[in-house]
Amino acid sequence: MASLDELRIPGLDALRAAIPLPRDPVEHRRIAADDDLIESLRRGDEPGDDDDPLMRMLAAWRTDTLDGT
């Protein structure tokens, strides 16, 4: 089977330029960690002692919001 480079498809270079490259693995891990943080807050998980101060503040804010205070 011929590769895309061998097919000489018109506009292939423009298509490649328009499609973003795969994410850097380090960037992907950071995004996944942020997603995990947001999901943890959504579930109402209590932050641990080693969690970021921002996590503790957001968790307290969520609790206050749900309590109506």
C-alpha positions as a Markdown table, in Angstrom:
| # | Residue | x | y | z |
|---|---|---|---|---|
| 1 | Met | 0.0 | 0.0 | 0.0 |
| 2 | Ala | 1.3 | 3.4 | -0.9 |
| 3 | Ser | 2.1 | 6.0 | 1.8 |
| 4 | Leu | 0.5 | 9.4 | 1.7 |
| 5 | Asp | 3.8 | 10.9 | 0.5 |
| 6 | Glu | 3.8 | 8.5 | -2.5 |
| 7 | Leu | 0.2 | 9.3 | -3.5 |
| 8 | Arg | 0.9 | 13.0 | -4.3 |
| 9 | Ile | -2.5 | 14.2 | -3.1 |
| 10 | Pro | -3.3 | 17.8 | -4.0 |
| 11 | Gly | -3.5 | 20.0 | -0.9 |
| 12 | Leu | -1.8 | 17.4 | 1.4 |
| 13 | Asp | 0.7 | 19.9 | 2.6 |
| 14 | Ala | -2.0 | 22.4 | 3.5 |
| 15 | Leu | -3.9 | 19.6 | 5.3 |
| 16 | Arg | -0.8 | 18.6 | 7.3 |
| 17 | Ala | -0.2 | 22.3 | 8.2 |
| 18 | Ala | -3.8 | 22.6 | 9.5 |
| 19 | Ile | -3.7 | 19.5 | 11.7 |
| 20 | Pro | -2.0 | 20.1 | 15.0 |
| 21 | Leu | 0.9 | 17.9 | 15.9 |
| 22 | Pro | 0.5 | 15.4 | 18.7 |
| 23 | Arg | 1.0 | 16.9 | 22.2 |
| 24 | Asp | 4.3 | 16.7 | 23.9 |
| 25 | Pro | 4.0 | 13.9 | 26.5 |
| 26 | Val | 5.0 | 16.3 | 29.3 |
| 27 | Glu | 2.3 | 18.7 | 28.2 |
| 28 | His | -0.2 | 15.9 | 28.0 |
| 29 | Arg | 0.6 | 14.8 | 31.6 |
| 30 | Arg | 0.1 | 18.4 | 32.9 |
| 31 | Ile | -3.2 | 18.6 | 31.2 |
| 32 | Ala | -4.3 | 15.2 | 32.6 |
| 33 | Ala | -3.2 | 16.4 | 36.1 |
| 34 | Asp | -5.3 | 19.5 | 35.7 |
| 35 | Asp | -8.3 | 17.4 | 34.6 |
| 36 | Asp | -7.8 | 15.1 | 37.6 |
| 37 | Leu | -7.8 | 18.2 | 39.9 |
| 38 | Ile | -11.0 | 19.5 | 38.4 |
| 39 | Glu | -12.6 | 16.1 | 38.6 |
| 40 | Ser | -11.5 | 15.7 | 42.3 |
| 41 | Leu | -13.1 | 19.1 | 43.1 |
| 42 | Arg | -16.3 | 18.1 | 41.3 |
| 43 | Arg | -16.6 | 15.0 | 43.3 |
| 44 | Gly | -16.0 | 16.9 | 46.5 |
| 45 | Asp | -12.8 | 15.1 | 47.5 |
| 46 | Glu | -11.0 | 16.5 | 50.5 |
| 47 | Pro | -7.6 | 17.8 | 49.7 |
| 48 | Gly | -4.7 | 16.0 | 51.4 |
| 49 | Asp | -2.0 | 17.7 | 53.5 |
| 50 | Asp | 0.4 | 17.7 | 50.6 |
| 51 | Asp | -2.0 | 19.3 | 48.1 |
| 52 | Asp | -1.4 | 22.7 | 46.6 |
| 53 | Pro | -2.8 | 25.7 | 48.6 |
| 54 | Leu | -4.9 | 26.5 | 45.6 |
| 55 | Met | -6.6 | 23.1 | 45.8 |
| 56 | Arg | -7.4 | 23.7 | 49.4 |
| 57 | Met | -8.8 | 27.1 | 48.7 |
| 58 | Leu | -10.9 | 25.8 | 45.8 |
| 59 | Ala | -12.2 | 22.9 | 47.9 |
| 60 | Ala | -13.2 | 25.3 | 50.7 |
| 61 | Trp | -14.9 | 27.6 | 48.1 |
| 62 | Arg | -16.9 | 24.6 | 46.7 |
| 63 | Thr | -18.0 | 23.6 | 50.2 |
| 64 | Asp | -19.1 | 27.1 | 51.0 |
| 65 | Thr | -21.0 | 27.4 | 47.8 |
| 66 | Leu | -22.8 | 24.1 | 48.3 |
| 67 | Asp | -23.6 | 25.1 | 51.9 |
| 68 | Gly | -25.0 | 28.4 | 50.7 |
| 69 | Thr | -22.6 | 30.5 | 52.8 |
